[in-house]
């Protein structure tokens, strides 16, 4: 599969992930959704690890997961804790916000990763990156005006704050990924496998607390979209990594094309969930997409 096509397919499944997440948590308990979705991901990788142990030749090289030291396991456990905190904030926010607002805001992770790289790693932004940041900030303002029509006031809504917290934690996770895949020398399959397994374990205790009613909580209903949250994310990440293995692939272009997930989630929110004010949001959504693309290409 050509890497450009693979990038677009990955974007499609990433948008499907956003839509499945909204369907799974809408008027539903969030913690069991997170736990069961991650159990599905962990089960897939445990099965692949078993195949790799019993018949290593049966697995493609891209799915091979070597043995790790305890210190390496600790690094991947730390990533799982970080992502768990990010997803807790994001999932609760997505539950209470229109997906046509939440998905574009969640997709701005590269902007905040860039800020972190400037502050923490001392990177210098290029002209395109600065233009991307400016475009994104203007689009944020436009999206906030459209959100007011649905009663979502950005500066007052607690769920917008939760969404930003989740997005910022996701940006920190992106910086940590740079360390894991760069300086620490982990393969992408190793990070994805153990991160998925540890994430299910991290969500086990909150799920037990929910089950035992340690706090007031909402009832849980099983939905077909819960395993599809896991499946969509696994597929989009695998295709994304596959695109990056192509020697002709340009990382900046792959990352930009992957941001097309915003449009999939935006249209899906209007179509499947009957969300309103689509035309009012569309210019701001396209502006966010342009800002992200400029930032990534920079």
C-alpha positions as CSV (number, residue, x, y, z in Angstrom):
1,X,0.0,0.0,0.0
2,X,1.5,3.4,-1.0
3,X,2.4,5.5,2.1
4,X,0.1,8.3,1.1
5,X,-2.9,6.0,0.8
6,X,-1.9,4.4,4.1
7,X,-1.8,7.8,5.8
8,X,-5.3,8.6,4.6
9,X,-6.6,5.2,5.7
10,X,-5.1,5.8,9.1
11,X,-6.8,9.2,9.3
12,X,-10.1,7.6,8.4
13,X,-9.8,5.0,11.3
14,X,-8.7,7.7,13.7
15,X,-11.8,9.6,12.9
16,X,-13.8,6.4,13.4
17,X,-12.1,6.1,16.8
18,X,-13.4,9.5,17.8
19,X,-17.0,8.6,16.7
20,X,-16.9,5.2,18.5
21,X,-15.7,6.9,21.6
22,X,-18.6,9.3,21.6
23,X,-21.1,6.5,21.0
24,X,-19.5,4.4,23.8
25,X,-19.5,7.1,26.5
26,X,-22.7,9.0,25.6
27,X,-25.0,8.7,28.6
28,X,-22.8,5.9,29.9
29,X,-20.3,5.2,32.7
30,X,-16.9,6.2,31.4
31,X,-14.6,4.0,33.6
32,X,-16.0,0.6,32.5
33,X,-15.9,1.8,28.8
34,X,-12.2,2.7,29.3
35,X,-11.4,-0.6,31.0
36,X,-13.2,-2.9,28.5
37,X,-11.9,-1.0,25.5
38,X,-8.3,-1.4,26.7
39,X,-8.9,-5.1,27.7
40,X,-9.7,-5.6,24.0
41,X,-6.5,-4.0,22.9
42,X,-4.5,-5.9,25.5
43,X,-6.0,-9.2,24.4
44,X,-5.0,-8.6,20.8
45,X,-1.4,-7.9,21.8
46,X,-1.2,-10.8,24.3
47,X,-2.3,-13.1,21.5
48,X,0.4,-11.7,19.3
49,X,3.0,-12.1,22.1
50,X,1.9,-15.7,22.5
51,X,2.3,-16.3,18.7
52,X,5.7,-14.6,18.8
53,X,6.8,-16.9,21.7
54,X,5.5,-20.1,20.2
55,X,6.1,-19.5,16.5
56,X,8.3,-16.4,15.9
57,X,8.5,-17.0,12.2
58,X,4.7,-16.6,11.9
59,X,4.8,-13.0,12.8
60,X,5.8,-10.1,10.5
61,X,9.0,-8.3,11.6
62,X,6.9,-5.2,12.4
63,X,4.9,-7.1,15.0
64,X,7.9,-8.7,16.8
65,X,8.3,-7.7,20.5
66,X,11.7,-8.5,22.0
67,X,12.2,-9.3,25.7
68,X,12.6,-6.3,28.0
69,X,14.5,-5.5,31.2
70,X,12.6,-4.4,34.4
71,X,13.7,-0.8,33.9
72,X,12.4,-0.9,30.3
73,X,9.1,-2.2,31.6
74,X,9.0,0.6,34.1
75,X,9.4,3.2,31.3
76,X,6.4,1.7,29.4
77,X,4.4,1.5,32.6
78,X,5.0,5.3,33.1
79,X,3.7,5.9,29.5
80,X,0.6,3.9,30.3
81,X,-0.1,6.0,33.5
82,X,0.4,9.2,31.6
83,X,-2.0,8.1,28.8
84,X,-4.5,6.8,31.3
85,X,-4.7,10.3,32.9
86,X,-5.0,11.9,29.5
87,X,-7.8,9.5,28.4
88,X,-9.7,9.9,31.7
89,X,-9.9,13.7,31.1
90,X,-10.7,13.4,27.4
91,X,-13.3,10.7,27.7
92,X,-15.3,12.5,30.4
93,X,-15.1,15.7,28.2
94,X,-16.2,13.9,25.1
95,X,-19.2,12.4,27.0
96,X,-20.5,15.9,27.7
97,X,-19.4,17.8,24.5
98,X,-20.5,17.6,20.9
99,X,-18.0,15.4,19.0
100,X,-17.9,18.1,16.3
101,X,-16.3,20.4,18.9
102,X,-14.3,17.8,20.9
103,X,-12.6,16.0,18.0
104,X,-11.0,19.1,16.5
105,X,-9.8,20.3,19.9
106,X,-8.4,16.9,20.7
107,X,-6.6,16.8,17.4
108,X,-4.5,19.9,18.3
109,X,-2.0,17.8,20.2
110,X,0.8,18.6,17.8
111,X,0.5,22.3,18.6
112,X,1.0,21.6,22.4
113,X,3.7,19.1,21.7
114,X,5.5,21.8,19.7
115,X,5.1,24.2,22.7
116,X,6.6,21.5,24.9
117,X,9.5,20.9,22.5
118,X,10.2,24.6,22.6
119,X,10.1,24.9,26.4
120,X,11.6,21.6,27.4
121,X,13.8,20.5,24.5
122,X,14.9,24.0,23.5
123,X,13.7,23.6,19.9
124,X,13.3,26.7,17.7
125,X,10.0,27.0,15.8
126,X,10.2,27.7,12.0
127,X,8.2,30.3,10.2
128,X,5.6,27.6,9.1
129,X,5.3,26.4,12.7
130,X,4.6,30.0,14.0
131,X,2.1,30.5,11.2
132,X,0.4,27.2,12.2
133,X,0.2,28.3,15.9
134,X,-1.3,31.7,14.9
135,X,-3.8,30.0,12.6
136,X,-4.8,27.5,15.3
137,X,-5.3,30.2,17.9
138,X,-7.5,32.2,15.6
139,X,-9.5,29.1,14.8
140,X,-9.9,28.3,18.5
141,X,-11.6,31.7,18.9
142,X,-13.9,31.0,15.9
143,X,-14.8,27.6,17.3
144,X,-15.5,29.1,20.7
145,X,-18.0,31.5,19.0
146,X,-19.7,28.5,17.3
147,X,-19.8,26.6,20.6
148,X,-21.7,29.4,22.3
149,X,-24.7,28.7,20.0
150,X,-24.8,25.2,21.7
151,X,-24.4,26.6,25.2
152,X,-20.7,25.6,25.4
153,X,-18.8,28.7,26.7
154,X,-15.1,27.8,26.4
155,X,-14.0,30.0,29.4
156,X,-16.7,28.6,31.7
157,X,-17.3,25.0,30.6
158,X,-15.6,22.5,33.0
159,X,-15.6,20.0,30.2
160,X,-13.6,22.2,27.9
161,X,-11.1,22.5,30.7
162,X,-11.1,18.7,31.1
163,X,-10.6,18.3,27.3
164,X,-7.6,20.7,27.4
165,X,-6.1,18.9,30.3
166,X,-6.4,15.6,28.4
167,X,-5.0,17.2,25.3
168,X,-2.1,18.7,27.1
169,X,-1.3,15.4,28.9
170,X,-1.5,13.8,25.4
171,X,1.1,16.3,24.2
172,X,3.4,15.3,27.1
173,X,2.9,11.7,26.0
174,X,3.9,12.7,22.5
175,X,7.2,14.2,23.9
176,X,7.7,11.0,25.9
177,X,7.2,8.9,22.8
178,X,10.0,10.9,21.2
179,X,12.2,9.8,24.0
180,X,11.0,6.1,24.0
181,X,11.3,5.7,20.2
182,X,14.5,7.8,19.9
183,X,16.9,7.9,22.9
184,X,15.5,4.8,24.6
185,X,15.6,2.8,21.4
186,X,12.2,1.1,21.6
187,X,10.6,-0.4,18.5
188,X,7.1,0.9,17.7
189,X,5.6,-2.6,18.2
190,X,7.2,-2.9,21.6
191,X,5.7,0.4,22.8
192,X,2.3,-0.3,21.4
193,X,2.2,-3.8,22.8
194,X,3.2,-3.2,26.4
195,X,1.5,0.2,26.6
196,X,-1.8,-1.5,25.7
197,X,-1.3,-4.3,28.2
198,X,-0.3,-2.0,31.1
199,X,-3.1,0.4,30.2
200,X,-5.7,-2.3,30.9
201,X,-4.0,-3.0,34.2
202,X,-4.0,0.7,35.1
203,X,-7.7,1.0,34.5
204,X,-8.4,-2.2,36.5
205,X,-8.4,-0.5,39.9
206,X,-10.8,2.4,38.9
207,X,-13.1,-0.2,37.2
208,X,-13.1,-2.2,40.5
209,X,-13.9,1.0,42.4
210,X,-16.8,1.7,40.0
211,X,-18.1,-1.8,40.4
212,X,-18.0,-1.7,44.2
213,X,-19.6,1.8,44.3
214,X,-16.7,3.5,46.1
215,X,-18.2,6.8,44.8
216,X,-21.6,7.9,43.2
217,X,-21.6,6.7,39.7
218,X,-23.6,6.3,36.5
219,X,-24.9,2.9,35.3
220,X,-23.0,1.1,32.6
221,X,-24.5,-0.4,29.4
222,X,-22.5,-2.6,27.1
223,X,-22.4,-1.2,23.5
224,X,-21.0,-2.6,20.3
225,X,-18.9,0.5,19.9
226,X,-16.7,-0.4,22.9
227,X,-14.6,-3.0,21.2
228,X,-14.6,-0.9,18.1
229,X,-12.9,1.9,20.1
230,X,-10.0,-0.5,20.6
231,X,-10.1,-1.9,17.1
232,X,-10.2,1.5,15.4
233,X,-7.2,2.7,17.4
234,X,-5.2,-0.5,16.9
235,X,-5.8,-0.4,13.1
236,X,-5.1,3.3,12.7
237,X,-1.8,3.1,14.7
238,X,-0.7,0.0,12.8
239,X,-1.4,1.5,9.4
240,X,0.3,4.7,10.6
241,X,3.5,2.9,11.6
242,X,3.3,0.9,8.3
243,X,3.3,4.2,6.4
244,X,6.3,5.4,8.3
245,X,8.3,2.2,7.4
246,X,8.1,3.1,3.7
247,X,11.6,4.5,2.7
248,X,9.9,7.1,0.5
249,X,7.5,8.3,3.2
250,X,7.8,11.9,4.5
251,X,7.1,12.0,8.2
252,X,5.7,15.5,8.1
253,X,3.3,14.7,5.2
254,X,2.2,11.5,6.9
255,X,1.4,13.3,10.1
256,X,-0.4,16.1,8.2
257,X,-2.6,13.7,6.3
258,X,-3.4,11.8,9.5
259,X,-5.0,15.1,10.8
260,X,-7.8,14.5,8.2
261,X,-9.4,12.5,11.0
262,X,-10.9,15.9,12.1
263,X,-13.1,15.9,9.1
264,X,-14.2,12.3,9.5
265,X,-15.2,13.0,13.1
266,X,-16.8,16.3,12.3
267,X,-19.0,15.0,9.5
268,X,-19.8,11.9,11.5
269,X,-20.9,14.0,14.5
270,X,-23.4,15.9,12.3
271,X,-24.6,12.8,10.5
272,X,-24.8,10.1,13.2
273,X,-25.4,12.2,16.3
274,X,-27.5,15.0,14.8
275,X,-25.2,17.7,16.1
276,X,-26.1,21.3,14.9
277,X,-24.4,24.4,13.7
278,X,-22.2,22.5,11.3
279,X,-21.8,25.4,8.9
280,X,-20.9,27.7,11.7
281,X,-18.2,25.4,12.9
282,X,-16.8,24.3,9.5
283,X,-14.6,27.4,8.9
284,X,-13.0,27.1,12.3
285,X,-12.6,23.3,11.9
286,X,-10.8,23.9,8.5
287,X,-8.7,26.6,10.2
288,X,-7.7,24.2,12.9
289,X,-6.8,21.6,10.3
290,X,-4.7,24.1,8.3
291,X,-2.9,25.3,11.5
292,X,-2.0,21.7,12.5
293,X,-0.8,20.9,8.9
294,X,1.4,24.1,8.9
295,X,2.8,23.2,12.3
296,X,3.6,19.6,11.3
297,X,5.1,20.6,7.9
298,X,7.2,23.3,9.6
